Amino acid sequence: MNEASAQVSWWLWTCIGLLLLSQSTVLFLHARSRGGRAWFWGLWGLTQFPCPTLVYLLLQWRRNRKRGLIAAESAEREDGGMNDG
C-alpha cells in the first residue's frame, strides 16, 4: 500500500467515524426528548448509516400521524360530529 492510499483511507475512516458518531448523538438526543428508548437509538446509530435514521424517522412519522388521527377523532366527538360550515 502506498502513502497516498493510506492517507485516503485514514481520512475515509475518520469521516465514517464522525458520521456515525453524529448520527448516534442526534438520534439519542431526539429520542430522549421524546421519551423513547434513547440508549437503543444511540447505540444502533453507531453501527450503520443511514438505516437507523430512516427507521427512526419512519416510526416518528407513524406515531405523529396516529396521534393526529386520535386528536381529530376526539375533537370530532367533542363537536358532536357536526360542522358549522
Legacy VTK file of the C-alpha trace (Angstrom):
# vtk DataFile Version 3.0
C-alpha trace
ASCII
DATASET POLYDATA
POINTS 85 float
0.000 0.000 0.000
1.479 3.341 -0.977
1.345 6.545 1.050
-1.451 8.181 -0.990
-3.895 5.326 -0.496
-3.006 5.102 3.203
-3.791 8.799 3.621
-7.090 8.440 1.767
-8.138 5.502 3.876
-7.234 7.409 7.054
-9.459 10.320 6.007
-12.196 7.959 4.906
-12.236 6.129 8.249
-12.220 9.436 10.126
-15.190 10.718 8.125
-17.103 7.467 8.628
-16.455 7.602 12.372
-17.609 11.215 12.625
-20.699 10.455 10.558
-21.683 7.522 12.780
-20.953 9.450 15.971
-23.005 12.444 14.879
-25.902 10.230 13.745
-25.834 8.411 17.072
-25.798 11.651 19.056
-28.688 13.174 17.126
-30.798 10.030 17.444
-30.053 9.755 21.168
-30.914 13.383 21.910
-34.074 13.354 19.826
-35.310 10.081 21.312
-34.512 11.277 24.838
-36.531 14.459 24.318
-39.447 12.354 23.048
-39.106 9.835 25.896
-38.488 6.722 23.844
-35.579 4.264 24.228
-32.777 6.786 23.777
-29.960 4.322 24.511
-31.228 1.885 21.906
-31.301 4.537 19.194
-27.927 5.919 20.224
-26.223 2.530 20.125
-27.895 1.473 16.894
-26.838 4.765 15.324
-23.197 3.799 15.929
-23.460 0.576 13.933
-24.510 1.655 10.438
-25.664 4.536 8.260
-28.420 5.599 7.263
-30.749 2.715 8.220
-31.230 3.699 11.913
-32.097 7.270 10.952
-34.574 6.167 8.292
-36.280 3.692 10.621
-36.443 6.281 13.417
-37.969 8.892 11.097
-40.489 6.388 9.759
-41.565 5.380 13.267
-41.829 9.020 14.369
-43.912 9.830 11.300
-46.273 6.916 12.040
-46.511 7.927 15.704
-47.298 11.557 14.870
-49.802 10.527 12.220
-51.545 8.201 14.655
-51.661 10.940 17.297
-53.100 13.334 14.739
-55.870 10.898 13.855
-56.679 10.310 17.523
-56.775 14.057 18.188
-59.047 14.597 15.177
-61.415 11.854 16.350
-61.626 13.268 19.871
-62.243 16.773 18.528
-64.984 15.384 16.315
-66.614 13.664 19.292
-66.492 16.855 21.340
-68.043 18.766 18.453
-70.832 16.218 18.202
-69.805 15.328 14.680
-71.398 18.500 13.309
-69.657 21.128 11.260
-70.708 24.762 11.384
-69.600 25.256 7.756
LINES 1 86
85 0 1 2 3 4 5 6 7 8 9 10 11 12 13 14 15 16 17 18 19 20 21 22 23 24 25 26 27 28 29 30 31 32 33 34 35 36 37 38 39 40 41 42 43 44 45 46 47 48 49 50 51 52 53 54 55 56 57 58 59 60 61 62 63 64 65 66 67 68 69 70 71 72 73 74 75 76 77 78 79 80 81 82 83 84
